[in-house]
Amino acid sequence: MGLLTFRGSDNLLDSASWKKHPTPVFQQSKTNGVYAPGHNSFFKSPDGKEDWILYHANAAPGQGCGRNRSPRAQKFTWNANGTPNFGIPVKTDSVLPVPSENRATNIYPDKSPIHLADPTIFHHQGTYYLYGTVEGNANEGSLVYTSVDMKLWKLAKTPNGYALKKGDSYGSGQFWAPQVFSYNKKFYMAYTVNENIAIAESKSPLGPFKQNIKKPLTATVKQIDPFIFIDDDGKKYLYHVRLTNGNRLFVAQMKDDFSEIKPETLTECIIAKEGWENTAASSGPVSEGPAIIKNNGLYYFLYSANDFRNPDYAVGYAVSKSPYGPWRKYTGNPIINKKNIGTNGTGHGDFIKDKNGELFYVFHTHNSDSTVSPRKTGIVKMKFVKDKNDGLEKLAINEESFYYPVTELKK
């Protein structure tokens, strides 16, 4: 395939204004089994961010212009001098990512994304309840949205939409990362406030969540991001972040009434040490946003790494036979990131099973490629699949299922 470059000013019909490239810019690759690539066209990815070439080629030499030709497509880039860099024709059995697109296209174009970070969804009697860190005003408490399909949400008809309101329980500001769960016919909200962890209770998922005695869980350091997991044997565990030499993930067994942890059980779980977990090479690495699910006797620990403002904020997981660990990190981490979701800052979420038993992960993303806030709530399907290498089940997402849930536009 050759290339002509226009060197003139305005007359595209002037042959003297075009300069022919001295060598082919796209040609056969014996190594990849691609012959006679040519007769091309170009197209943009749906989000307009990528350039792709569409062409035909043969799988063997000497096949000519017959029916052996097949259409091919691959992404290309641009050289510093403004000319295209088509690279080498790829093998026909190569698995390429689909052209980049906003896979979170608003299902309802007249609605608005939901600006909750560190989100969690609780399902109860056919209704889904969505909570999270309120972007732009995290000092008043925790809002709650409701839905019947996890796509279209409405701000709850509670006072100003709050499930937990400042003054009803411990804390004066920085209400972050709530988790709601039920136990013995009561509903509990574990939440971060003033870089402490507190637990409030209510008779309804809508709240109001309150504390009779307004106090946080006792700790010798600042701590955030609570996730309470109740095991099959009834034992209760608090997975959380301790702010010590960065953000580090810990677990401790709790007392049966959720009033305190058992300090003798406090165990460190995960430190961000791998390359993807600290792309900024920070002296205070970040691992946060714990979420635990048990499957076939194994504990799966989802967590987020990097500072949340970093575009590389992403989600990985580790597996253990015990709620305390040791935790074996999945070698394919991260499983949720800007590459497979298509937007920056993907992380800090929670599991949710829908009314049909399908597993989802709700998390937040950056607002756009250029701005972090207000962060947006996103949802993606997740499932367990058998790993071909060791036969164990691994967590995987359906990239194409990702979407932004929406709510009514503010009037």
C-alpha positions as a printed NumPy array, in Angstrom:
array([[  0.   ,   0.   ,   0.   ],
       [  1.436,   3.374,  -0.996],
       [  0.89 ,   6.864,   0.337],
       [  0.48 ,  10.265,  -1.281],
       [  0.866,  13.396,   0.819],
       [ -0.637,  16.72 ,  -0.237],
       [  2.037,  19.427,  -0.226],
       [  0.119,  22.175,  -1.966],
       [ -2.041,  24.969,  -0.64 ],
       [ -5.586,  24.617,  -1.947],
       [ -5.814,  22.785,  -5.261],
       [ -6.284,  19.107,  -4.58 ],
       [ -6.546,  18.443,  -8.324],
       [ -3.004,  19.637,  -9.011],
       [ -0.888,  16.477,  -9.356],
       [  2.275,  18.476,  -8.695],
       [  0.977,  19.194,  -5.187],
       [  1.086,  15.537,  -4.189],
       [  4.249,  13.753,  -3.081],
       [  4.578,   9.987,  -3.271],
       [  6.063,   8.166,  -0.29 ],
       [  9.271,   6.38 ,  -1.432],
       [  8.396,   3.008,   0.164],
       [  5.202,   1.067,   0.943],
       [  3.523,   2.132,   4.171],
       [  1.59 ,  -1.126,   4.664],
       [  2.741,  -4.424,   3.202],
       [  2.717,  -8.177,   3.584],
       [  3.889,  -9.938,   6.698],
       [  5.167, -13.475,   6.114],
       [  5.514, -13.909,   9.87 ],
       [  1.831, -13.169,  10.434],
       [  0.639, -14.964,   7.286],
       [ -0.82 , -11.853,   5.65 ],
       [ -0.276, -11.253,   1.932],
       [ -1.299,  -8.515,  -0.522],
       [ -2.982,  -6.151,   1.962],
       [ -4.707,  -3.314,   0.174],
       [ -7.794,  -1.588,  -1.221],
       [ -8.548,   0.093,   2.043],
       [-10.848,   2.55 ,   3.718],
       [-10.759,   4.264,   7.107],
       [-13.163,   4.714,   9.978],
       [-13.271,   6.305,  13.415],
       [-14.148,   4.465,  16.607],
       [-17.607,   5.308,  18.002],
       [-16.131,   7.675,  20.579],
       [-13.989,   9.41 ,  17.946],
       [-10.737,   8.648,  19.749],
       [ -9.26 ,   5.928,  17.515],
       [ -8.441,   5.611,  13.813],
       [ -8.89 ,   2.242,  12.1  ],
       [ -7.978,   0.907,   8.671],
       [-10.236,  -1.564,   6.852],
       [ -8.589,  -3.597,   4.082],
       [ -8.556,  -6.973,   2.396],
       [ -5.698,  -9.494,   2.222],
       [ -4.852, -13.1  ,   1.403],
       [ -3.721, -15.812,   3.799],
       [ -1.099, -17.241,   1.406],
       [  1.126, -15.97 ,  -1.417],
       [ -0.027, -16.231,  -5.02 ],
       [ -3.753, -16.266,  -4.295],
       [ -4.361, -13.202,  -6.435],
       [ -7.653, -11.359,  -6.63 ],
       [ -9.967, -14.336,  -6.196],
       [-12.333, -15.408,  -3.468],
       [ -9.542, -16.119,  -1.003],
       [ -9.353, -12.485,  -0.011],
       [-10.974, -11.548,   3.298],
       [-11.694,  -8.219,   5.006],
       [ -9.458,  -7.194,   7.923],
       [ -9.382,  -4.214,  10.294],
       [ -6.9  ,  -2.876,  12.796],
       [ -6.185,   0.319,  14.67 ],
       [ -3.425,   2.643,  13.529],
       [ -1.609,   5.631,  15.001],
       [  0.095,   8.776,  13.732],
       [  3.778,   9.606,  13.432],
       [  5.262,  12.834,  14.761],
       [  5.456,  14.231,  11.208],
       [  1.719,  13.778,  10.716],
       [  1.827,  10.654,   8.552],
       [ -0.112,   7.507,   9.468],
       [  1.624,   4.553,  11.097],
       [ -0.263,   1.441,  10.046],
       [  2.144,  -0.98 ,  11.689],
       [  2.221,  -4.616,  10.525],
       [ -0.859,  -6.566,   9.363],
       [ -2.024,  -8.674,  12.286],
       [ -2.649, -12.413,  12.244],
       [ -6.171, -13.539,  11.449],
       [ -6.43 , -15.303,  14.809],
       [ -5.413, -12.189,  16.745],
       [ -7.959, -11.025,  19.329],
       [ -8.282,  -7.245,  19.068],
       [-10.181,  -4.933,  21.411],
       [-13.295,  -3.501,  19.815],
       [-13.031,   0.091,  18.596],
       [-13.284,   2.318,  21.646],
       [-16.725,   3.552,  22.477],
       [-18.684,   4.982,  25.326],
       [-20.249,   1.697,  26.355],
       [-22.115,   3.622,  29.047],
       [-24.375,   5.421,  26.62 ],
       [-27.287,   6.903,  28.494],
       [-30.181,   4.482,  28.228],
       [-32.466,   7.424,  28.885],
       [-31.094,  10.468,  26.997],
       [-33.304,  12.896,  28.92 ],
       [-31.898,  11.742,  32.268],
       [-28.693,  12.461,  34.205],
       [-25.843,  10.245,  35.462],
       [-25.75 ,   9.711,  39.214],
       [-22.891,  11.439,  41.002],
       [-22.178,   9.048,  43.846],
       [-18.637,   7.83 ,  44.433],
       [-17.689,   4.699,  46.417],
       [-21.17 ,   3.308,  45.676],
       [-23.007,   0.322,  47.065],
       [-26.361,  -1.254,  46.164],
       [-28.617,  -3.132,  48.588],
       [-31.471,  -5.313,  47.281],
       [-34.533,  -5.867,  49.446],
       [-37.985,  -7.184,  48.515],
       [-37.766,  -6.248,  44.84 ],
       [-36.32 ,  -2.776,  45.322],
       [-32.708,  -1.74 ,  44.823],
       [-31.209,   0.928,  47.095],
       [-28.155,   2.894,  45.962],
       [-25.876,   4.756,  48.392],
       [-22.458,   6.379,  48.101],
       [-20.221,   9.351,  48.767],
       [-22.167,  12.449,  47.694],
       [-20.02 ,  14.262,  45.154],
       [-19.826,  17.989,  45.84 ],
       [-21.293,  17.779,  49.335],
       [-20.092,  14.867,  51.437],
       [-20.529,  16.722,  54.724],
       [-24.27 ,  16.269,  55.285],
       [-24.682,  12.5  ,  55.24 ],
       [-25.521,   9.73 ,  52.767],
       [-28.185,   9.995,  50.039],
       [-30.267,   7.035,  48.873],
       [-31.749,   6.33 ,  45.436],
       [-34.258,   3.57 ,  44.626],
       [-34.874,   1.52 ,  41.492],
       [-36.706,  -1.564,  40.27 ],
       [-34.278,  -2.342,  37.425],
       [-30.878,  -0.833,  38.435],
       [-31.019,   1.432,  35.368],
       [-33.447,   4.239,  36.162],
       [-33.212,   5.588,  39.71 ],
       [-35.157,   8.096,  41.779],
       [-33.927,  10.051,  44.773],
       [-35.755,   8.623,  47.755],
       [-38.643,  10.536,  49.32 ],
       [-36.815,  10.947,  52.593],
       [-35.899,  14.362,  54.039],
       [-33.758,  15.839,  51.231],
       [-33.105,  12.313,  49.972],
       [-30.872,  11.289,  52.886],
       [-30.754,   7.813,  54.423],
       [-28.244,   8.96 ,  57.016],
       [-28.242,  12.611,  58.066],
       [-25.549,  14.449,  60.003],
       [-26.624,  14.746,  63.609],
       [-28.41 ,  11.381,  63.743],
       [-25.174,   9.501,  64.298],
       [-21.482,  10.086,  64.879],
       [-19.566,  12.534,  62.719],
       [-19.509,  16.097,  61.478],
       [-18.279,  15.709,  57.891],
       [-16.573,  13.621,  55.208],
       [-19.336,  11.022,  55.016],
       [-17.759,   8.507,  52.668],
       [-18.124,   4.964,  51.355],
       [-21.271,   3.594,  53.042],
       [-22.244,  -0.058,  53.047],
       [-25.781,  -1.217,  53.918],
       [-26.634,  -4.752,  55.043],
       [-29.313,  -6.538,  57.054],
       [-29.019,  -8.782,  60.07 ],
       [-31.685, -10.11 ,  62.441],
       [-34.447,  -8.001,  60.87 ],
       [-32.46 ,  -4.789,  61.251],
       [-30.673,  -2.703,  58.639],
       [-27.193,  -1.389,  59.264],
       [-25.044,   1.215,  57.568],
       [-21.291,   1.059,  58.032],
       [-19.758,   4.328,  56.873],
       [-16.69 ,   6.529,  56.976],
       [-16.871,   9.904,  58.702],
       [-14.056,  12.228,  59.779],
       [-11.668,   9.406,  58.774],
       [-13.247,   7.083,  61.316],
       [-15.651,   4.184,  60.867],
       [-19.104,   4.161,  62.473],
       [-22.12 ,   1.864,  62.256],
       [-25.708,   3.102,  62.442],
       [-28.969,   1.151,  62.274],
       [-32.496,   1.58 ,  60.966],
       [-35.823,  -0.2  ,  60.554],
       [-35.771,   0.477,  56.811],
       [-33.208,   0.572,  53.978],
       [-34.405,   4.151,  53.42 ],
       [-33.315,   5.119,  56.922],
       [-33.1  ,   7.124,  58.954],
       [-29.931,   5.385,  60.097],
       [-29.115,   6.435,  63.645],
       [-26.952,   5.619,  66.644],
       [-28.244,   5.578,  70.215],
       [-24.721,   6.343,  71.39 ],
       [-22.924,   8.469,  68.826],
       [-19.435,   7.054,  68.541],
       [-17.031,   5.509,  66.024],
       [-15.378,   2.136,  66.233],
       [-12.34 ,   2.269,  68.483],
       [ -9.042,   2.428,  66.595],
       [ -5.496,   3.598,  67.229],
       [ -5.188,   5.062,  63.705],
       [ -7.427,   6.715,  61.158],
       [ -9.513,   4.218,  59.226],
       [-11.901,   4.346,  56.246],
       [-13.841,   2.218,  53.728],
       [-15.716,  -0.336,  55.854],
       [-17.064,  -3.573,  54.411],
       [-18.772,  -5.974,  56.799],
       [-18.874,  -9.619,  55.767],
       [-20.936, -12.217,  57.633],
       [-19.604, -15.711,  57.03 ],
       [-21.583, -18.939,  56.775],
       [-20.794, -19.753,  60.414],
       [-22.219, -16.408,  61.576],
       [-18.886, -14.796,  62.353],
       [-18.694, -11.147,  61.384],
       [-15.663,  -9.449,  59.865],
       [-14.788,  -5.835,  59.225],
       [-12.639,  -5.324,  56.136],
       [-11.336,  -1.78 ,  56.023],
       [ -8.492,   0.602,  55.219],
       [ -6.013,   1.851,  57.803],
       [ -4.159,   5.049,  56.998],
       [ -0.647,   4.016,  57.905],
       [  2.23 ,   4.418,  55.427],
       [ -0.359,   4.787,  52.702],
       [ -3.735,   3.076,  52.503],
       [ -3.529,  -0.549,  53.644],
       [ -6.275,  -3.154,  53.811],
       [ -7.01 ,  -4.964,  57.072],
       [ -9.574,  -7.349,  58.502],
       [-10.745,  -7.994,  62.048],
       [-13.499, -10.107,  63.514],
       [-16.323,  -8.074,  65.042],
       [-18.379,  -8.551,  68.153],
       [-21.803,  -9.995,  67.443],
       [-23.538,  -6.647,  68.003],
       [-21.185,  -4.808,  65.594],
       [-20.135,  -2.484,  68.436],
       [-16.364,  -3.074,  68.153],
       [-13.749,  -5.268,  66.567],
       [-11.851,  -7.935,  68.441],
       [ -8.424,  -6.235,  68.374],
       [ -6.496,  -9.488,  68.819],
       [ -7.824, -10.628,  65.428],
       [ -6.646,  -7.567,  63.47 ],
       [ -4.757,  -8.805,  60.395],
       [ -3.226,  -6.995,  57.454],
       [ -4.473,  -8.321,  54.122],
       [ -3.24 ,  -6.391,  51.102],
       [ -0.548,  -3.809,  50.346],
       [ -0.231,  -2.15 ,  46.952],
       [  3.143,  -3.406,  45.736],
       [  2.589,  -4.422,  42.117],
       [  3.193,  -2.124,  39.163],
       [ -0.46 ,  -1.6  ,  38.233],
       [ -1.258,  -0.8  ,  41.876],
       [  1.058,   2.22 ,  42.064],
       [  1.6  ,   3.678,  38.611],
       [  2.59 ,   7.043,  40.081],
       [  5.362,   5.396,  42.165],
       [  3.964,   7.055,  45.285],
       [  5.766,   6.684,  48.61 ],
       [  2.344,   6.093,  50.169],
       [  0.745,   3.385,  47.995],
       [ -3.032,   3.049,  48.007],
       [ -5.159,  -0.088,  48.284],
       [ -8.769,   0.572,  49.296],
       [-12.454,  -0.041,  48.589],
       [-12.707,  -3.636,  49.898],
       [-15.564,  -5.936,  48.891],
       [-15.729,  -9.629,  49.809],
       [-17.696, -12.452,  48.239],
       [-17.514, -16.175,  48.986],
       [-17.727, -18.763,  46.207],
       [-17.3  , -22.534,  46.525],
       [-15.503, -22.203,  49.836],
       [-13.06 , -19.525,  48.668],
       [-13.009, -15.862,  49.642],
       [-12.667, -13.318,  46.833],
       [-11.346,  -9.914,  47.912],
       [-11.954,  -7.093,  45.424],
       [ -9.982,  -3.904,  46.031],
       [ -8.972,  -0.716,  44.238],
       [ -5.44 ,   0.609,  43.823],
       [ -3.778,   3.963,  43.037],
       [ -5.016,   7.343,  44.214],
       [ -8.638,   7.839,  43.145],
       [ -7.6  ,  10.934,  41.163],
       [ -5.184,   8.891,  39.074],
       [ -6.63 ,   7.859,  35.669],
       [ -5.1  ,   4.421,  36.398],
       [ -7.334,   3.873,  39.448],
       [ -8.424,   0.271,  38.904],
       [ -9.873,  -2.865,  40.493],
       [ -8.152,  -6.17 ,  41.152],
       [ -8.819,  -9.112,  43.418],
       [ -7.151, -11.719,  45.576],
       [ -8.278, -15.158,  46.771],
       [ -7.907, -17.018,  50.049],
       [ -9.166, -20.122,  51.814],
       [ -9.587, -18.088,  55.004],
       [-11.259, -14.739,  55.74 ],
       [ -7.907, -13.642,  57.187],
       [ -5.752, -14.722,  54.264],
       [ -3.064, -15.199,  53.134],
       [ -4.36 , -13.605,  49.961],
       [ -3.146, -14.673,  46.529],
       [ -3.498, -11.85 ,  44.028],
       [ -4.944, -12.756,  40.65 ],
       [ -2.228, -12.671,  37.994],
       [ -4.578, -11.037,  35.489],
       [ -5.158,  -7.941,  37.606],
       [ -6.568,  -5.382,  37.146],
       [ -9.907,  -6.76 ,  35.981],
       [-11.58 ,  -3.334,  35.819],
       [ -9.617,  -0.38 ,  34.467],
       [ -9.689,   2.456,  31.97 ],
       [ -8.765,   0.124,  29.113],
       [-11.663,  -2.302,  29.324],
       [-14.256,   0.152,  30.63 ],
       [-13.24 ,   3.003,  28.345],
       [-13.068,   5.789,  30.897],
       [-10.658,   6.924,  33.608],
       [-10.705,   6.363,  37.357],
       [-12.58 ,   3.058,  37.598],
       [-12.868,   1.697,  41.101],
       [-14.168,   1.463,  44.663],
       [-17.368,  -0.495,  44.495],
       [-19.429,  -3.39 ,  45.766],
       [-21.058,  -6.613,  44.61 ],
       [-24.781,  -6.84 ,  44.001],
       [-26.898,  -9.77 ,  42.845],
       [-30.026,  -8.78 ,  40.966],
       [-33.472, -10.358,  41.358],
       [-32.449, -13.07 ,  38.877],
       [-29.296, -13.963,  40.767],
       [-26.933, -12.364,  38.247],
       [-23.827, -10.805,  39.741],
       [-22.931,  -7.143,  39.132],
       [-20.293,  -4.741,  40.414],
       [-21.203,  -1.115,  41.074],
       [-18.341,   1.386,  41.181],
       [-17.417,   4.934,  40.193],
       [-15.499,   6.503,  37.332],
       [-14.042,   9.912,  36.655],
       [-16.413,  12.451,  35.189],
       [-14.515,  12.633,  31.886],
       [-11.09 ,  12.115,  30.346],
       [-10.011,  15.557,  31.592],
       [-11.859,  15.946,  34.916],
       [-12.121,  13.761,  38.003],
       [-15.198,  15.228,  39.69 ],
       [-18.063,  14.915,  40.016],
       [-17.438,  11.199,  39.782],
       [-20.155,   9.029,  38.246],
       [-21.726,   5.761,  39.336],
       [-21.298,   2.866,  36.906],
       [-22.448,  -0.766,  36.815],
       [-20.99 ,  -3.808,  35.051],
       [-21.905,  -7.512,  34.942],
       [-19.527,  -9.901,  36.665],
       [-19.337, -13.675,  36.879],
       [-17.193, -16.582,  37.992],
       [-15.525, -18.511,  35.177],
       [-13.194, -21.508,  35.35 ],
       [ -9.534, -20.657,  34.839],
       [ -8.006, -22.879,  32.136],
       [ -4.612, -22.868,  33.871],
       [ -5.456, -24.077,  37.371],
       [ -9.124, -25.093,  37.152],
       [-10.123, -22.609,  39.849],
       [-12.887, -20.112,  39.281],
       [-11.878, -16.544,  38.553],
       [-13.831, -13.307,  38.474],
       [-14.441, -11.747,  35.08 ],
       [-16.517,  -8.833,  33.845],
       [-18.602,  -8.444,  30.721],
       [-17.09 ,  -5.266,  29.306],
       [-19.966,  -4.677,  26.916],
       [-22.469,  -4.669,  29.788],
       [-21.05 ,  -1.532,  31.413],
       [-23.454,   1.377,  31.739],
       [-24.134,   4.492,  33.773],
       [-27.395,   4.299,  35.718],
       [-29.417,   7.498,  35.47 ],
       [-31.858,   9.652,  37.394],
       [-34.198,  12.544,  36.723],
       [-32.564,  15.755,  35.562],
       [-32.601,  18.465,  38.196],
       [-35.064,  21.21 ,  37.369]])
